[in-house]
Amino acid sequence: MSAGTSEHRFVQTPRSASPAPAKKASPAEHRVQVAAARLRVTLDERLGRETPAKTKALAKEPI
């Protein structure tokens, strides 16, 4: 390396030790998540894929 080359270009900033606390979704955001989960379940059924249990549970919630 030359004297003008920075050695910091490969240094990554460390990630936080604990993730930020999850905020509660607004009712509108929750409806969107339920609708998306229902679409995912339908698509997975048609494609013969396994849907995660968490997604199936969300899809069963009322909008």
N, C-alpha and C positions, 0 to 999 in steps of 0.2 A: 504494500500500500504506500501511496505517496503521502507526504506530510499534510497535504490539503484534503485528503479523503476522510470523511467522517466515519467513525466506527460505530456510531449510534444508529445507523440505518437498519440494523437487524435486531435492535432491542425493542421488545414489545412492552407495553404498559401492563402491569399486573392487573388481573381481574379482581374485583371485590371478593372478599372472603365469604360474605353472605349476600344473597340476592336481595334486591329491594322488595319491601313487602308489597304483596299484590293488592291493588285497589279494587274496591267493589264496583262492578260494572253497573251502569245506569240501566233502567228498565228497557230502554230502546236498544242498548248494546246487547243486553241479555237476549232479547227477542231475535236479534240478528244471529247470535251464537247458536240459539236453538234451531233456527231455520237452516243454518249452515250444517249443523250436526245431522239434521234430517236428510239433507241432500247427500251428505257423506255416506250415511247408512244406505240410502237407496242406490247410490253409485257403486258402493262396495258389494251390495247384493248382486247387482247386474254384472259386475266384473268378476264375481266369485272370490272376492278378497275378504279377509277377516277385518272387522271393525273393532277398534279398541273399546273396552267395556265403558270407559269414561264417556266416550262419544255416544254410545248407545243410550246410556243413562240420561245424558243431556238431551238427546233427541226425543225422549219420552216425556220431558217436561212440557207443560202447557205454554203456549205463546201468550 
